[in-house]
Amino acid sequence: MIFQAVGDGRPYPDHGLTTPKQWAEVPPRQVRLEDLVTTKRTLDLDMLLSEDSTFYGDLFAHVVQWKGTMYLEDGLHRAVRAALQQRPVLHARVLVLDD
C-alpha cells in the first residue's frame, strides 16, 4: 500500500493557513509516503499527468500533523507521482498541530 490510509476529509481543526504565502512560512522536509493519510479519496488525472502541475502553486505538498498522524492536505498528485516513480519519500511542508 502506498499510504498509511485513504481518508475522506480533514479530521483536524482548521489551521487558518489559506494562502501560498502563509504556507511558505512552514519549512519543507521529507516525509515517507507510507506515513501519510490522504484527505481526498479522488485524484484529478489531469493534475497527475500535467508536467506543469505546480506552475501556479507551491512546489511542496502540504501536510498537517495532528495527534501523531500526518494528513496529506494538498499534493495528492505529487505523492502519487512519487509512488509511480518508486520514490518512498515526498518533500512537503509539515504543519504541526499536535497539542
C-alpha positions, 0 to 999 in steps of 0.5 A: 500500500502506498499510504498509511490510509485513504481518508475522506476529509480533514479530521483536524481543526482548521489551521487558518493557513489559506494562502501560498504565502502563509504556507511558505512560512512552514519549512519543507522536509521529507516525509515517507509516503507510507506515513501519510493519510490522504484527505481526498479519496479522488485524484484529478488525472489531469493534475497527475499527468500535467508536467506543469502541475505546480506552475501556479502553486507551491512546489511542496505538498502540504501536510498537517500533523495532528495527534501523531498522524500526518494528513496529506492536505494538498499534493495528492498528485505529487505523492502519487507521482512519487509512488509511480516513480518508486520514490518512498519519500515526498518533500512537503511542508509539515504543519504541526498541530499536535497539542 
